[in-house]
Amino acid sequence: MADRYYTSAMKTISVKLPEGLARWLERESATRRRSRSDIVREALESRRLGSAEPTMADVLADLAGTIDGPRDLSVNPRHLDGLGR
């Protein structure tokens, strides 16, 4: 999969990652015996092509703002009647 990336010129960028994500990237790189750049390119390409699993927000994005009513049902205690029974 990584071979297809080397068919054209590459642009270098710098990215700052949170510690947890940086550790994951190091482990993934070692486990798969591929460079960190390969892993990042693959993840970005996967997302660009839509093969990454969508979040619930992605799935419901077209519904946002289509329903009238309170944003949070807990603002009206009537909606909580019988909860937990």
PyMOL Python script that loads the backbone (N, CA, C, O; Angstrom):
from pymol import cmd

cmd.read_pdbstr("""\
ATOM      1  N   MET A   1       0.823  -1.196   0.000  1.00  0.00           N
ATOM      2  CA  MET A   1       0.000   0.000   0.000  1.00  0.00           C
ATOM      3  C   MET A   1       0.864   1.255   0.000  1.00  0.00           C
ATOM      4  O   MET A   1       0.560   2.213  -0.710  1.00  0.00           O
ATOM      5  N   ALA A   2       1.934   1.262   0.785  1.00  0.00           N
ATOM      6  CA  ALA A   2       2.785   2.439   0.893  1.00  0.00           C
ATOM      7  C   ALA A   2       3.493   2.751  -0.414  1.00  0.00           C
ATOM      8  O   ALA A   2       3.839   3.908  -0.655  1.00  0.00           O
ATOM      9  N   ASP A   3       3.721   1.753  -1.269  1.00  0.00           N
ATOM     10  CA  ASP A   3       4.457   1.968  -2.505  1.00  0.00           C
ATOM     11  C   ASP A   3       3.796   2.985  -3.423  1.00  0.00           C
ATOM     12  O   ASP A   3       4.493   3.699  -4.144  1.00  0.00           O
ATOM     13  N   ARG A   4       2.495   3.069  -3.413  1.00  0.00           N
ATOM     14  CA  ARG A   4       1.814   3.991  -4.321  1.00  0.00           C
ATOM     15  C   ARG A   4       2.108   5.443  -3.996  1.00  0.00           C
ATOM     16  O   ARG A   4       1.937   6.307  -4.855  1.00  0.00           O
ATOM     17  N   TYR A   5       2.543   5.733  -2.785  1.00  0.00           N
ATOM     18  CA  TYR A   5       2.833   7.105  -2.388  1.00  0.00           C
ATOM     19  C   TYR A   5       4.122   7.622  -3.006  1.00  0.00           C
ATOM     20  O   TYR A   5       4.315   8.834  -3.106  1.00  0.00           O
ATOM     21  N   TYR A   6       4.997   6.733  -3.418  1.00  0.00           N
ATOM     22  CA  TYR A   6       6.305   7.152  -3.901  1.00  0.00           C
ATOM     23  C   TYR A   6       6.320   7.419  -5.393  1.00  0.00           C
ATOM     24  O   TYR A   6       7.395   7.598  -5.966  1.00  0.00           O
ATOM     25  N   THR A   7       5.182   7.453  -6.032  1.00  0.00           N
ATOM     26  CA  THR A   7       5.118   7.685  -7.466  1.00  0.00           C
ATOM     27  C   THR A   7       5.206   9.161  -7.817  1.00  0.00           C
ATOM     28  O   THR A   7       5.404   9.498  -8.985  1.00  0.00           O
ATOM     29  N   SER A   8       5.064  10.044  -6.849  1.00  0.00           N
ATOM     30  CA  SER A   8       5.154  11.477  -7.120  1.00  0.00           C
ATOM     31  C   SER A   8       5.982  12.145  -6.027  1.00  0.00           C
ATOM     32  O   SER A   8       6.316  11.527  -5.016  1.00  0.00           O
ATOM     33  N   ALA A   9       6.301  13.397  -6.246  1.00  0.00           N
ATOM     34  CA  ALA A   9       7.101  14.151  -5.272  1.00  0.00           C
ATOM     35  C   ALA A   9       6.365  14.259  -3.947  1.00  0.00           C
ATOM     36  O   ALA A   9       5.140  14.370  -3.907  1.00  0.00           O
ATOM     37  N   MET A  10       7.118  14.225  -2.882  1.00  0.00           N
ATOM     38  CA  MET A  10       6.542  14.319  -1.532  1.00  0.00           C
ATOM     39  C   MET A  10       6.776  15.704  -0.969  1.00  0.00           C
ATOM     40  O   MET A  10       7.793  16.337  -1.249  1.00  0.00           O
ATOM     41  N   LYS A  11       5.841  16.163  -0.183  1.00  0.00           N
ATOM     42  CA  LYS A  11       5.973  17.418   0.545  1.00  0.00           C
ATOM     43  C   LYS A  11       6.151  17.070   2.012  1.00  0.00           C
ATOM     44  O   LYS A  11       5.426  16.230   2.546  1.00  0.00           O
ATOM     45  N   THR A  12       7.100  17.703   2.657  1.00  0.00           N
ATOM     46  CA  THR A  12       7.365  17.452   4.069  1.00  0.00           C
ATOM     47  C   THR A  12       6.573  18.433   4.920  1.00  0.00           C
ATOM     48  O   THR A  12       6.545  19.633   4.646  1.00  0.00           O
ATOM     49  N   ILE A  13       5.925  17.902   5.961  1.00  0.00           N
ATOM     50  CA  ILE A  13       5.228  18.738   6.929  1.00  0.00           C
ATOM     51  C   ILE A  13       5.653  18.303   8.327  1.00  0.00           C
ATOM     52  O   ILE A  13       6.203  17.217   8.508  1.00  0.00           O
ATOM     53  N   SER A  14       5.396  19.151   9.304  1.00  0.00           N
ATOM     54  CA  SER A  14       5.644  18.806  10.707  1.00  0.00           C
ATOM     55  C   SER A  14       4.313  18.785  11.423  1.00  0.00           C
ATOM     56  O   SER A  14       3.449  19.627  11.181  1.00  0.00           O
ATOM     57  N   VAL A  15       4.154  17.817  12.307  1.00  0.00           N
ATOM     58  CA  VAL A  15       2.905  17.677  13.057  1.00  0.00           C
ATOM     59  C   VAL A  15       3.245  17.466  14.519  1.00  0.00           C
ATOM     60  O   VAL A  15       4.113  16.656  14.843  1.00  0.00           O
ATOM     61  N   LYS A  16       2.576  18.181  15.399  1.00  0.00           N
ATOM     62  CA  LYS A  16       2.733  17.961  16.835  1.00  0.00           C
ATOM     63  C   LYS A  16       1.621  17.037  17.289  1.00  0.00           C
ATOM     64  O   LYS A  16       0.450  17.265  16.984  1.00  0.00           O
ATOM     65  N   LEU A  17       1.991  15.986  18.024  1.00  0.00           N
ATOM     66  CA  LEU A  17       1.013  15.001  18.476  1.00  0.00           C
ATOM     67  C   LEU A  17       0.958  14.956  19.993  1.00  0.00           C
ATOM     68  O   LEU A  17       1.974  15.162  20.657  1.00  0.00           O
ATOM     69  N   PRO A  18      -0.225  14.688  20.552  1.00  0.00           N
ATOM     70  CA  PRO A  18      -0.307  14.456  21.990  1.00  0.00           C
ATOM     71  C   PRO A  18       0.499  13.200  22.328  1.00  0.00           C
ATOM     72  O   PRO A  18       0.663  12.318  21.484  1.00  0.00           O
ATOM     73  N   GLU A  19       1.001  13.122  23.563  1.00  0.00           N
ATOM     74  CA  GLU A  19       1.849  11.993  23.991  1.00  0.00           C
ATOM     75  C   GLU A  19       1.257  10.639  23.647  1.00  0.00           C
ATOM     76  O   GLU A  19       1.945   9.783  23.092  1.00  0.00           O
ATOM     77  N   GLY A  20      -0.018  10.438  23.973  1.00  0.00           N
ATOM     78  CA  GLY A  20      -0.653   9.142  23.742  1.00  0.00           C
ATOM     79  C   GLY A  20      -0.656   8.752  22.276  1.00  0.00           C
ATOM     80  O   GLY A  20      -0.396   7.598  21.937  1.00  0.00           O
ATOM     81  N   LEU A  21      -0.944   9.693  21.418  1.00  0.00           N
ATOM     82  CA  LEU A  21      -0.978   9.414  19.988  1.00  0.00           C
ATOM     83  C   LEU A  21       0.434   9.166  19.456  1.00  0.00           C
ATOM     84  O   LEU A  21       0.631   8.318  18.586  1.00  0.00           O
ATOM     85  N   ALA A  22       1.406   9.899  19.971  1.00  0.00           N
ATOM     86  CA  ALA A  22       2.799   9.689  19.561  1.00  0.00           C
ATOM     87  C   ALA A  22       3.275   8.296  19.976  1.00  0.00           C
ATOM     88  O   ALA A  22       3.972   7.626  19.214  1.00  0.00           O
ATOM     89  N   ARG A  23       2.901   7.859  21.179  1.00  0.00           N
ATOM     90  CA  ARG A  23       3.275   6.507  21.628  1.00  0.00           C
ATOM     91  C   ARG A  23       2.618   5.450  20.749  1.00  0.00           C
ATOM     92  O   ARG A  23       3.256   4.469  20.367  1.00  0.00           O
ATOM     93  N   TRP A  24       1.339   5.651  20.429  1.00  0.00           N
ATOM     94  CA  TRP A  24       0.651   4.713  19.545  1.00  0.00           C
ATOM     95  C   TRP A  24       1.366   4.635  18.200  1.00  0.00           C
ATOM     96  O   TRP A  24       1.578   3.543  17.675  1.00  0.00           O
ATOM     97  N   LEU A  25       1.737   5.781  17.642  1.00  0.00           N
ATOM     98  CA  LEU A  25       2.407   5.813  16.346  1.00  0.00           C
ATOM     99  C   LEU A  25       3.739   5.066  16.401  1.00  0.00           C
ATOM    100  O   LEU A  25       4.071   4.327  15.475  1.00  0.00           O
ATOM    101  N   GLU A  26       4.497   5.251  17.470  1.00  0.00           N
ATOM    102  CA  GLU A  26       5.768   4.531  17.630  1.00  0.00           C
ATOM    103  C   GLU A  26       5.536   3.019  17.684  1.00  0.00           C
ATOM    104  O   GLU A  26       6.231   2.253  17.017  1.00  0.00           O
ATOM    105  N   ARG A  27       4.547   2.597  18.490  1.00  0.00           N
ATOM    106  CA  ARG A  27       4.244   1.158  18.602  1.00  0.00           C
ATOM    107  C   ARG A  27       3.774   0.586  17.269  1.00  0.00           C
ATOM    108  O   ARG A  27       4.210  -0.490  16.859  1.00  0.00           O
ATOM    109  N   GLU A  28       2.892   1.305  16.603  1.00  0.00           N
ATOM    110  CA  GLU A  28       2.352   0.851  15.318  1.00  0.00           C
ATOM    111  C   GLU A  28       3.472   0.731  14.285  1.00  0.00           C
ATOM    112  O   GLU A  28       3.514  -0.225  13.511  1.00  0.00           O
ATOM    113  N   SER A  29       4.358   1.688  14.282  1.00  0.00           N
ATOM    114  CA  SER A  29       5.494   1.678  13.370  1.00  0.00           C
ATOM    115  C   SER A  29       6.384   0.465  13.623  1.00  0.00           C
ATOM    116  O   SER A  29       6.799  -0.210  12.681  1.00  0.00           O
ATOM    117  N   ALA A  30       6.676   0.187  14.893  1.00  0.00           N
ATOM    118  CA  ALA A  30       7.529  -0.951  15.245  1.00  0.00           C
ATOM    119  C   ALA A  30       6.834  -2.274  14.936  1.00  0.00           C
ATOM    120  O   ALA A  30       7.445  -3.190  14.386  1.00  0.00           O
ATOM    121  N   THR A  31       5.563  -2.368  15.291  1.00  0.00           N
ATOM    122  CA  THR A  31       4.813  -3.609  15.067  1.00  0.00           C
ATOM    123  C   THR A  31       4.721  -3.951  13.587  1.00  0.00           C
ATOM    124  O   THR A  31       4.898  -5.105  13.197  1.00  0.00           O
ATOM    125  N   ARG A  32       4.449  -2.963  12.782  1.00  0.00           N
ATOM    126  CA  ARG A  32       4.259  -3.198  11.350  1.00  0.00           C
ATOM    127  C   ARG A  32       5.552  -3.088  10.550  1.00  0.00           C
ATOM    128  O   ARG A  32       5.575  -3.344   9.346  1.00  0.00           O
ATOM    129  N   ARG A  33       6.627  -2.704  11.237  1.00  0.00           N
ATOM    130  CA  ARG A  33       7.941  -2.524  10.588  1.00  0.00           C
ATOM    131  C   ARG A  33       7.844  -1.583   9.397  1.00  0.00           C
ATOM    132  O   ARG A  33       8.345  -1.858   8.306  1.00  0.00           O
ATOM    133  N   ARG A  34       7.188  -0.475   9.649  1.00  0.00           N
ATOM    134  CA  ARG A  34       7.028   0.567   8.635  1.00  0.00           C
ATOM    135  C   ARG A  34       7.367   1.890   9.282  1.00  0.00           C
ATOM    136  O   ARG A  34       7.315   2.016  10.505  1.00  0.00           O
ATOM    137  N   SER A  35       7.709   2.864   8.486  1.00  0.00           N
ATOM    138  CA  SER A  35       8.066   4.171   9.039  1.00  0.00           C
ATOM    139  C   SER A  35       6.833   4.867   9.608  1.00  0.00           C
ATOM    140  O   SER A  35       5.700   4.565   9.233  1.00  0.00           O
ATOM    141  N   ARG A  36       7.076   5.791  10.510  1.00  0.00           N
ATOM    142  CA  ARG A  36       5.970   6.595  11.058  1.00  0.00           C
ATOM    143  C   ARG A  36       5.278   7.347   9.933  1.00  0.00           C
ATOM    144  O   ARG A  36       4.054   7.481   9.927  1.00  0.00           O
ATOM    145  N   SER A  37       6.066   7.840   8.977  1.00  0.00           N
ATOM    146  CA  SER A  37       5.487   8.564   7.839  1.00  0.00           C
ATOM    147  C   SER A  37       4.530   7.678   7.053  1.00  0.00           C
ATOM    148  O   SER A  37       3.462   8.131   6.641  1.00  0.00           O
ATOM    149  N   ASP A  38       4.908   6.414   6.841  1.00  0.00           N
ATOM    150  CA  ASP A  38       4.017   5.487   6.135  1.00  0.00           C
ATOM    151  C   ASP A  38       2.689   5.319   6.878  1.00  0.00           C
ATOM    152  O   ASP A  38       1.619   5.325   6.269  1.00  0.00           O
ATOM    153  N   ILE A  39       2.776   5.170   8.199  1.00  0.00           N
ATOM    154  CA  ILE A  39       1.572   4.970   9.010  1.00  0.00           C
ATOM    155  C   ILE A  39       0.674   6.202   8.935  1.00  0.00           C
ATOM    156  O   ILE A  39      -0.541   6.081   8.775  1.00  0.00           O
ATOM    157  N   VAL A  40       1.268   7.377   9.051  1.00  0.00           N
ATOM    158  CA  VAL A  40       0.492   8.626   8.994  1.00  0.00           C
ATOM    159  C   VAL A  40      -0.121   8.805   7.612  1.00  0.00           C
ATOM    160  O   VAL A  40      -1.297   9.151   7.496  1.00  0.00           O
ATOM    161  N   ARG A  41       0.668   8.571   6.560  1.00  0.00           N
ATOM    162  CA  ARG A  41       0.122   8.693   5.190  1.00  0.00           C
ATOM    163  C   ARG A  41      -1.053   7.747   4.986  1.00  0.00           C
ATOM    164  O   ARG A  41      -2.078   8.126   4.419  1.00  0.00           O
ATOM    165  N   GLU A  42      -0.895   6.519   5.450  1.00  0.00           N
ATOM    166  CA  GLU A  42      -1.963   5.533   5.298  1.00  0.00           C
ATOM    167  C   GLU A  42      -3.229   5.974   6.030  1.00  0.00           C
ATOM    168  O   GLU A  42      -4.332   5.849   5.499  1.00  0.00           O
ATOM    169  N   ALA A  43      -3.069   6.484   7.238  1.00  0.00           N
ATOM    170  CA  ALA A  43      -4.233   6.939   8.011  1.00  0.00           C
ATOM    171  C   ALA A  43      -4.920   8.119   7.339  1.00  0.00           C
ATOM    172  O   ALA A  43      -6.148   8.175   7.280  1.00  0.00           O
ATOM    173  N   LEU A  44      -4.133   9.059   6.836  1.00  0.00           N
ATOM    174  CA  LEU A  44      -4.721  10.216   6.159  1.00  0.00           C
ATOM    175  C   LEU A  44      -5.410   9.816   4.862  1.00  0.00           C
ATOM    176  O   LEU A  44      -6.503  10.294   4.561  1.00  0.00           O
ATOM    177  N   GLU A  45      -4.775   8.946   4.102  1.00  0.00           N
ATOM    178  CA  GLU A  45      -5.367   8.488   2.849  1.00  0.00           C
ATOM    179  C   GLU A  45      -6.655   7.714   3.110  1.00  0.00           C
ATOM    180  O   GLU A  45      -7.638   7.868   2.385  1.00  0.00           O
ATOM    181  N   SER A  46      -6.644   6.895   4.133  1.00  0.00           N
ATOM    182  CA  SER A  46      -7.828   6.125   4.493  1.00  0.00           C
ATOM    183  C   SER A  46      -8.982   7.059   4.821  1.00  0.00           C
ATOM    184  O   SER A  46     -10.112   6.836   4.386  1.00  0.00           O
ATOM    185  N   ARG A  47      -8.703   8.090   5.579  1.00  0.00           N
ATOM    186  CA  ARG A  47      -9.737   9.062   5.952  1.00  0.00           C
ATOM    187  C   ARG A  47     -10.228   9.824   4.723  1.00  0.00           C
ATOM    188  O   ARG A  47     -11.425  10.068   4.572  1.00  0.00           O
ATOM    189  N   ARG A  48      -9.303  10.194   3.855  1.00  0.00           N
ATOM    190  CA  ARG A  48      -9.659  10.952   2.647  1.00  0.00           C
ATOM    191  C   ARG A  48     -10.557  10.131   1.736  1.00  0.00           C
ATOM    192  O   ARG A  48     -11.471  10.671   1.112  1.00  0.00           O
ATOM    193  N   LEU A  49     -10.306   8.841   1.658  1.00  0.00           N
ATOM    194  CA  LEU A  49     -11.095   7.974   0.797  1.00  0.00           C
ATOM    195  C   LEU A  49     -12.384   7.501   1.457  1.00  0.00           C
ATOM    196  O   LEU A  49     -13.193   6.820   0.828  1.00  0.00           O
ATOM    197  N   GLY A  50     -12.576   7.861   2.726  1.00  0.00           N
ATOM    198  CA  GLY A  50     -13.811   7.509   3.412  1.00  0.00           C
ATOM    199  C   GLY A  50     -13.839   6.112   3.978  1.00  0.00           C
ATOM    200  O   GLY A  50     -14.904   5.629   4.362  1.00  0.00           O
ATOM    201  N   SER A  51     -12.696   5.444   4.043  1.00  0.00           N
ATOM    202  CA  SER A  51     -12.725   4.087   4.575  1.00  0.00           C
ATOM    203  C   SER A  51     -12.587   4.057   6.090  1.00  0.00           C
ATOM    204  O   SER A  51     -12.751   3.002   6.703  1.00  0.00           O
ATOM    205  N   ALA A  52     -12.287   5.197   6.701  1.00  0.00           N
ATOM    206  CA  ALA A  52     -12.241   5.249   8.164  1.00  0.00           C
ATOM    207  C   ALA A  52     -13.673   5.194   8.682  1.00  0.00           C
ATOM    208  O   ALA A  52     -14.584   5.735   8.054  1.00  0.00           O
ATOM    209  N   GLU A  53     -13.871   4.552   9.809  1.00  0.00           N
ATOM    210  CA  GLU A  53     -15.223   4.462  10.359  1.00  0.00           C
ATOM    211  C   GLU A  53     -15.703   5.843  10.768  1.00  0.00           C
ATOM    212  O   GLU A  53     -14.988   6.559  11.470  1.00  0.00           O
ATOM    213  N   PRO A  54     -16.885   6.228  10.349  1.00  0.00           N
ATOM    214  CA  PRO A  54     -17.396   7.552  10.708  1.00  0.00           C
ATOM    215  C   PRO A  54     -17.799   7.610  12.179  1.00  0.00           C
ATOM    216  O   PRO A  54     -18.170   6.600  12.779  1.00  0.00           O
ATOM    217  N   THR A  55     -17.719   8.790  12.734  1.00  0.00           N
ATOM    218  CA  THR A  55     -18.188   8.986  14.100  1.00  0.00           C
ATOM    219  C   THR A  55     -19.708   9.153  14.065  1.00  0.00           C
ATOM    220  O   THR A  55     -20.291   9.333  12.996  1.00  0.00           O
ATOM    221  N   MET A  56     -20.338   9.095  15.221  1.00  0.00           N
ATOM    222  CA  MET A  56     -21.787   9.306  15.287  1.00  0.00           C
ATOM    223  C   MET A  56     -22.116  10.719  14.809  1.00  0.00           C
ATOM    224  O   MET A  56     -23.137  10.927  14.153  1.00  0.00           O
ATOM    225  N   ALA A  57     -21.267  11.686  15.129  1.00  0.00           N
ATOM    226  CA  ALA A  57     -21.494  13.058  14.666  1.00  0.00           C
ATOM    227  C   ALA A  57     -21.462  13.115  13.136  1.00  0.00           C
ATOM    228  O   ALA A  57     -22.254  13.837  12.530  1.00  0.00           O
ATOM    229  N   ASP A  58     -20.556  12.362  12.509  1.00  0.00           N
ATOM    230  CA  ASP A  58     -20.503  12.315  11.048  1.00  0.00           C
ATOM    231  C   ASP A  58     -21.791  11.733  10.474  1.00  0.00           C
ATOM    232  O   ASP A  58     -22.352  12.261   9.514  1.00  0.00           O
ATOM    233  N   VAL A  59     -22.247  10.646  11.072  1.00  0.00           N
ATOM    234  CA  VAL A  59     -23.438   9.945  10.578  1.00  0.00           C
ATOM    235  C   VAL A  59     -24.679  10.822  10.692  1.00  0.00           C
ATOM    236  O   VAL A  59     -25.520  10.823   9.793  1.00  0.00           O
ATOM    237  N   LEU A  60     -24.801  11.564  11.782  1.00  0.00           N
ATOM    238  CA  LEU A  60     -26.011  12.352  12.035  1.00  0.00           C
ATOM    239  C   LEU A  60     -25.880  13.822  11.648  1.00  0.00           C
ATOM    240  O   LEU A  60     -26.786  14.608  11.926  1.00  0.00           O
ATOM    241  N   ALA A  61     -24.789  14.207  11.020  1.00  0.00           N
ATOM    242  CA  ALA A  61     -24.536  15.616  10.706  1.00  0.00           C
ATOM    243  C   ALA A  61     -25.667  16.256   9.907  1.00  0.00           C
ATOM    244  O   ALA A  61     -26.009  17.415  10.140  1.00  0.00           O
ATOM    245  N   ASP A  62     -26.247  15.520   8.974  1.00  0.00           N
ATOM    246  CA  ASP A  62     -27.311  16.103   8.153  1.00  0.00           C
ATOM    247  C   ASP A  62     -28.608  16.311   8.927  1.00  0.00           C
ATOM    248  O   ASP A  62     -29.507  16.993   8.435  1.00  0.00           O
ATOM    249  N   LEU A  63     -28.728  15.746  10.113  1.00  0.00           N
ATOM    250  CA  LEU A  63     -29.929  15.911  10.930  1.00  0.00           C
ATOM    251  C   LEU A  63     -29.814  17.064  11.923  1.00  0.00           C
ATOM    252  O   LEU A  63     -30.817  17.496  12.492  1.00  0.00           O
ATOM    253  N   ALA A  64     -28.618  17.555  12.128  1.00  0.00           N
ATOM    254  CA  ALA A  64     -28.397  18.622  13.118  1.00  0.00           C
ATOM    255  C   ALA A  64     -29.277  19.830  12.802  1.00  0.00           C
ATOM    256  O   ALA A  64     -29.285  20.337  11.680  1.00  0.00           O
ATOM    257  N   GLY A  65     -30.007  20.272  13.805  1.00  0.00           N
ATOM    258  CA  GLY A  65     -30.846  21.455  13.664  1.00  0.00           C
ATOM    259  C   GLY A  65     -32.172  21.215  12.976  1.00  0.00           C
ATOM    260  O   GLY A  65     -32.877  22.177  12.673  1.00  0.00           O
ATOM    261  N   THR A  66     -32.536  19.986  12.721  1.00  0.00           N
ATOM    262  CA  THR A  66     -33.791  19.723  12.012  1.00  0.00           C
ATOM    263  C   THR A  66     -34.977  19.475  12.935  1.00  0.00           C
ATOM    264  O   THR A  66     -36.114  19.393  12.472  1.00  0.00           O
ATOM    265  N   ILE A  67     -34.723  19.357  14.223  1.00  0.00           N
ATOM    266  CA  ILE A  67     -35.793  19.066  15.176  1.00  0.00           C
ATOM    267  C   ILE A  67     -35.957  20.248  16.116  1.00  0.00           C
ATOM    268  O   ILE A  67     -34.984  20.746  16.682  1.00  0.00           O
ATOM    269  N   ASP A  68     -37.211  20.697  16.279  1.00  0.00           N
ATOM    270  CA  ASP A  68     -37.494  21.788  17.214  1.00  0.00           C
ATOM    271  C   ASP A  68     -37.639  21.217  18.618  1.00  0.00           C
ATOM    272  O   ASP A  68     -38.139  20.107  18.799  1.00  0.00           O
ATOM    273  N   GLY A  69     -37.206  21.970  19.589  1.00  0.00           N
ATOM    274  CA  GLY A  69     -37.326  21.540  20.975  1.00  0.00           C
ATOM    275  C   GLY A  69     -36.067  21.882  21.740  1.00  0.00           C
ATOM    276  O   GLY A  69     -35.125  22.453  21.192  1.00  0.00           O
ATOM    277  N   PRO A  70     -36.062  21.527  23.017  1.00  0.00           N
ATOM    278  CA  PRO A  70     -34.887  21.858  23.822  1.00  0.00           C
ATOM    279  C   PRO A  70     -33.678  21.045  23.347  1.00  0.00           C
ATOM    280  O   PRO A  70     -33.812  19.899  22.918  1.00  0.00           O
ATOM    281  N   ARG A  71     -32.495  21.665  23.435  1.00  0.00           N
ATOM    282  CA  ARG A  71     -31.264  20.960  23.045  1.00  0.00           C
ATOM    283  C   ARG A  71     -30.999  19.797  23.989  1.00  0.00           C
ATOM    284  O   ARG A  71     -30.436  18.777  23.590  1.00  0.00           O
ATOM    285  N   ASP A  72     -31.405  19.957  25.230  1.00  0.00           N
ATOM    286  CA  ASP A  72     -31.129  18.951  26.246  1.00  0.00           C
ATOM    287  C   ASP A  72     -32.437  18.682  26.983  1.00  0.00           C
ATOM    288  O   ASP A  72     -32.966  19.571  27.651  1.00  0.00           O
ATOM    289  N   LEU A  73     -32.958  17.472  26.867  1.00  0.00           N
ATOM    290  CA  LEU A  73     -34.240  17.155  27.483  1.00  0.00           C
ATOM    291  C   LEU A  73     -34.212  17.275  28.994  1.00  0.00           C
ATOM    292  O   LEU A  73     -35.268  17.376  29.619  1.00  0.00           O
ATOM    293  N   SER A  74     -33.031  17.265  29.595  1.00  0.00           N
ATOM    294  CA  SER A  74     -32.958  17.362  31.054  1.00  0.00           C
ATOM    295  C   SER A  74     -33.309  18.757  31.567  1.00  0.00           C
ATOM    296  O   SER A  74     -33.422  18.949  32.777  1.00  0.00           O
ATOM    297  N   VAL A  75     -33.483  19.736  30.674  1.00  0.00           N
ATOM    298  CA  VAL A  75     -33.863  21.065  31.131  1.00  0.00           C
ATOM    299  C   VAL A  75     -35.319  21.099  31.565  1.00  0.00           C
ATOM    300  O   VAL A  75     -35.744  22.045  32.228  1.00  0.00           O
ATOM    301  N   ASN A  76     -36.089  20.082  31.203  1.00  0.00           N
ATOM    302  CA  ASN A  76     -37.489  20.019  31.586  1.00  0.00           C
ATOM    303  C   ASN A  76     -37.693  18.736  32.400  1.00  0.00           C
ATOM    304  O   ASN A  76     -37.667  17.641  31.838  1.00  0.00           O
ATOM    305  N   PRO A  77     -37.897  18.861  33.722  1.00  0.00           N
ATOM    306  CA  PRO A  77     -38.040  17.690  34.579  1.00  0.00           C
ATOM    307  C   PRO A  77     -39.154  16.734  34.136  1.00  0.00           C
ATOM    308  O   PRO A  77     -39.118  15.549  34.465  1.00  0.00           O
ATOM    309  N   ARG A  78     -40.136  17.240  33.398  1.00  0.00           N
ATOM    310  CA  ARG A  78     -41.234  16.393  32.919  1.00  0.00           C
ATOM    311  C   ARG A  78     -40.705  15.237  32.064  1.00  0.00           C
ATOM    312  O   ARG A  78     -41.289  14.153  32.061  1.00  0.00           O
ATOM    313  N   HIS A  79     -39.602  15.462  31.337  1.00  0.00           N
ATOM    314  CA  HIS A  79     -39.027  14.419  30.493  1.00  0.00           C
ATOM    315  C   HIS A  79     -38.326  13.326  31.304  1.00  0.00           C
ATOM    316  O   HIS A  79     -37.990  12.266  30.776  1.00  0.00           O
ATOM    317  N   LEU A  80     -38.111  13.600  32.591  1.00  0.00           N
ATOM    318  CA  LEU A  80     -37.403  12.643  33.437  1.00  0.00           C
ATOM    319  C   LEU A  80     -38.359  11.808  34.298  1.00  0.00           C
ATOM    320  O   LEU A  80     -37.922  10.916  35.027  1.00  0.00           O
ATOM    321  N   ASP A  81     -39.677  12.103  34.211  1.00  0.00           N
ATOM    322  CA  ASP A  81     -40.641  11.339  34.998  1.00  0.00           C
ATOM    323  C   ASP A  81     -40.549   9.854  34.673  1.00  0.00           C
ATOM    324  O   ASP A  81     -40.580   9.472  33.503  1.00  0.00           O
ATOM    325  N   GLY A  82     -40.439   9.030  35.682  1.00  0.00           N
ATOM    326  CA  GLY A  82     -40.414   7.587  35.516  1.00  0.00           C
ATOM    327  C   GLY A  82     -39.056   7.030  35.096  1.00  0.00           C
ATOM    328  O   GLY A  82     -38.921   5.824  34.889  1.00  0.00           O
ATOM    329  N   LEU A  83     -38.068   7.879  34.972  1.00  0.00           N
ATOM    330  CA  LEU A  83     -36.752   7.413  34.584  1.00  0.00           C
ATOM    331  C   LEU A  83     -36.176   6.481  35.651  1.00  0.00           C
ATOM    332  O   LEU A  83     -36.164   6.828  36.832  1.00  0.00           O
ATOM    333  N   GLY A  84     -35.710   5.329  35.256  1.00  0.00           N
ATOM    334  CA  GLY A  84     -35.107   4.369  36.178  1.00  0.00           C
ATOM    335  C   GLY A  84     -36.086   3.433  36.846  1.00  0.00           C
ATOM    336  O   GLY A  84     -35.688   2.642  37.701  1.00  0.00           O
ATOM    337  N   ARG A  85     -37.349   3.497  36.486  1.00  0.00           N
ATOM    338  CA  ARG A  85     -38.339   2.601  37.102  1.00  0.00           C
ATOM    339  C   ARG A  85     -38.587   1.414  36.239  1.00  0.00           C
ATOM    340  O   ARG A  85     -39.390   0.550  36.593  1.00  0.00           O
TER     341      ARG A  85
END
""", "prot")
cmd.dss("prot")
cmd.show_as("cartoon", "prot")
cmd.util.cbc("prot")
cmd.orient("prot")
